[in-house]
Amino acid sequence: MGRRMSKVGSAVAVCCIALIACSSDVNAGASPQRQAAGPLPAALAAWSHFPVHASSRPLVLIDGDTVNAPAFGFPNDATALAYENGTYTAPWRFPTRPRSAAGFPIVRARSAFSILKDAATPGPSAAVPLVVTRVTLGAAVFETDRGRRTLPAWLFAFQGVENPAQVLAVSPRRIFAPPRRILVQAPELESSPTAGSATLASNHRTLTVGFAGAPEGTGPCQSTYSLSVGASRTAVAVVVHAVTHYKGDAGCLLQASFNRLTTTLAAPLGNRVVVDADSLTAVPVQSQ
């Protein structure tokens, strides 16, 4: 379950730990039909059950993003601990749900309260529980494989906390559960950077994949990158290959840059999912 204290793009979050940050654009130089050895075939097989032809495309949530913490945090450590540990006093009654909102079937407020508690960090209960004072149906922004979307959400207000927690109210019937990661022995000696985002051009075939890694280049502590792409009727799987250049025994400071690789798909992306093949996770795609 997602239980985010703030909304930060995954690639940006990685770059924030860098001592040096920069940006580069690299052309993939790889055929989109190449089914390279390693994780690509396994990733396509893992996502082979995605209902690409469904009349209503299901939601694919990034990192199980179903819960947002109160927007401006908590007034003190005690309330923050109670929220993180899921130490809540339930409301004396839950509101009646509508059958649908914004075109989505809706879960019961009581079920959303269970999702909120299940998303808590395991640990001893806080000394003072958070009291739920009000539950209302509203809307909130959640991360999906088609970008950030405003979706129906149950809003849980707490005594003494300025903003409510937000729990996705969409029924699981409209959410696609991603496959579990399958460990694949890849031929590369170095780990592959994770594809954190993608941009789809207006022709629906030119795909630019973004990822965090060492600055691009052939100098000391820089890396050269290439992209392998596999495609099926349900998914497009990508793997970023990195070769880091070390000069002598000199150590490399921790660096990160946001890099991009571009490829052209043989057919429009359509409703297919873009997947990082190493992690089996869906990559959020923004359309230009």
HUVENRA-V570789 format. One record per residue. RES is the residue in one small letter. PHI is phi in whole degrees, 0 to 359 (999 if undefined). NEAR is the number of other ideal C-beta (glycine too) atoms within 10 Angstrom. Layout:
((RES | PHI | NEAR) (RES | PHI | NEAR))
This chain:
((m | 999 | 15) (g | 278 | 16) (r | 215 | 20) (r | 273 | 15) (m | 277 | 14) (s | 203 | 9) (k | 258 | 12) (v | 226 | 11) (g | 301 | 16) (s | 298 | 20) (a | 293 | 21) (v | 295 | 14) (a | 298 | 12) (v | 293 | 19) (c | 295 | 20) (c | 295 | 11) (i | 274 | 11) (a | 282 | 17) (l | 275 | 8) (i | 228 | 13) (a | 229 | 15) (c | 206 | 15) (s | 220 | 12) (s | 212 | 16) (d | 241 | 11) (v | 230 | 18) (n | 277 | 12) (a | 297 | 21) (g | 65 | 11) (a | 230 | 17) (s | 290 | 13) (p | 292 | 19) (q | 265 | 10) (r | 289 | 13) (q | 262 | 15) (a | 293 | 18) (a | 296 | 11) (g | 114 | 20) (p | 280 | 26) (l | 301 | 24) (p | 300 | 16) (a | 293 | 19) (a | 294 | 28) (l | 296 | 20) (a | 293 | 15) (a | 295 | 20) (w | 259 | 25) (s | 290 | 13) (h | 265 | 11) (f | 295 | 23) (p | 282 | 12) (v | 296 | 17) (h | 258 | 10) (a | 297 | 11) (s | 298 | 5) (s | 238 | 10) (r | 298 | 17) (p | 291 | 18) (l | 286 | 19) (v | 243 | 22) (l | 275 | 23) (i | 276 | 22) (d | 57 | 14) (g | 59 | 15) (d | 288 | 19) (t | 238 | 25) (v | 226 | 23) (n | 246 | 24) (a | 291 | 21) (p | 309 | 20) (a | 302 | 14) (f | 251 | 9) (g | 75 | 15) (f | 232 | 21) (p | 288 | 11) (n | 201 | 10) (d | 295 | 9) (a | 296 | 15) (t | 289 | 21) (a | 296 | 18) (l | 295 | 19) (a | 299 | 23) (y | 294 | 24) (e | 297 | 17) (n | 272 | 18) (g | 72 | 19) (t | 269 | 20) (y | 238 | 21) (t | 258 | 14) (a | 292 | 14) (p | 294 | 17) (w | 289 | 6) (r | 206 | 9) (f | 254 | 16) (p | 290 | 14) (t | 285 | 8) (r | 271 | 19) (p | 282 | 11) (r | 291 | 7) (s | 207 | 12) (a | 205 | 17) (a | 54 | 12) (g | 84 | 10) (f | 243 | 18) (p | 293 | 16) (i | 247 | 21) (v | 278 | 20) (r | 292 | 15) (a | 299 | 21) (r | 297 | 15) (s | 294 | 17) (a | 296 | 26) (f | 297 | 19) (s | 295 | 12) (i | 298 | 16) (l | 300 | 22) (k | 290 | 13) (d | 293 | 12) (a | 280 | 19) (a | 291 | 18) (t | 280 | 10) (p | 302 | 6) (g | 163 | 11) (p | 296 | 8) (s | 295 | 13) (a | 290 | 19) (a | 294 | 9) (v | 240 | 14) (p | 285 | 17) (l | 277 | 24) (v | 265 | 15) (v | 282 | 20) (t | 262 | 14) (r | 201 | 12) (v | 231 | 20) (t | 225 | 12) (l | 267 | 17) (g | 219 | 12) (a | 212 | 15) (a | 206 | 20) (v | 262 | 15) (f | 230 | 23) (e | 274 | 22) (t | 233 | 19) (d | 286 | 22) (r | 243 | 19) (g | 92 | 13) (r | 284 | 15) (r | 232 | 15) (t | 274 | 10) (l | 228 | 22) (p | 302 | 23) (a | 212 | 26) (w | 275 | 28) (l | 255 | 21) (f | 252 | 25) (a | 272 | 17) (f | 244 | 22) (q | 297 | 12) (g | 83 | 13) (v | 247 | 22) (e | 294 | 12) (n | 241 | 15) (p | 278 | 23) (a | 283 | 25) (q | 240 | 24) (v | 239 | 25) (l | 305 | 26) (a | 261 | 28) (v | 287 | 23) (s | 298 | 16) (p | 303 | 14) (r | 297 | 10) (r | 254 | 16) (i | 239 | 17) (f | 269 | 19) (a | 279 | 11) (p | 292 | 20) (p | 289 | 17) (r | 286 | 7) (r | 293 | 14) (i | 248 | 11) (l | 285 | 9) (v | 237 | 15) (q | 279 | 7) (a | 273 | 18) (p | 285 | 8) (e | 288 | 12) (l | 280 | 6) (e | 258 | 11) (s | 291 | 9) (s | 272 | 22) (p | 298 | 25) (t | 275 | 18) (a | 292 | 28) (g | 257 | 23) (s | 198 | 22) (a | 207 | 24) (t | 235 | 16) (l | 252 | 19) (a | 288 | 14) (s | 295 | 8) (n | 279 | 10) (h | 66 | 14) (r | 233 | 15) (t | 277 | 15) (l | 245 | 24) (t | 250 | 20) (v | 260 | 28) (g | 254 | 24) (f | 203 | 26) (a | 263 | 23) (g | 187 | 23) (a | 296 | 23) (p | 305 | 19) (e | 284 | 20) (g | 153 | 15) (t | 250 | 9) (g | 280 | 10) (p | 303 | 12) (c | 66 | 18) (q | 256 | 20) (s | 229 | 24) (t | 254 | 14) (y | 234 | 22) (s | 216 | 15) (l | 232 | 24) (s | 253 | 23) (v | 228 | 26) (g | 235 | 23) (a | 225 | 20) (s | 223 | 19) (r | 286 | 12) (t | 246 | 18) (a | 208 | 23) (v | 238 | 28) (a | 258 | 29) (v | 231 | 29) (v | 226 | 26) (v | 266 | 25) (h | 258 | 20) (a | 233 | 18) (v | 237 | 13) (t | 268 | 13) (h | 258 | 14) (y | 254 | 11) (k | 245 | 10) (g | 64 | 5) (d | 262 | 5) (a | 293 | 9) (g | 282 | 6) (c | 253 | 13) (l | 294 | 9) (l | 295 | 10) (q | 229 | 18) (a | 208 | 20) (s | 226 | 21) (f | 264 | 21) (n | 250 | 24) (r | 222 | 20) (l | 233 | 27) (t | 241 | 17) (t | 221 | 21) (t | 243 | 13) (l | 284 | 20) (a | 290 | 11) (a | 221 | 12) (p | 306 | 11) (l | 298 | 20) (g | 60 | 12) (n | 269 | 14) (r | 293 | 20) (v | 264 | 21) (v | 270 | 25) (v | 233 | 31) (d | 282 | 23) (a | 292 | 29) (d | 293 | 25) (s | 262 | 14) (l | 66 | 20) (t | 270 | 21) (a | 289 | 24) (v | 257 | 25) (p | 294 | 23) (v | 246 | 21) (q | 253 | 13) (s | 267 | 12) (q | 277 | 10))
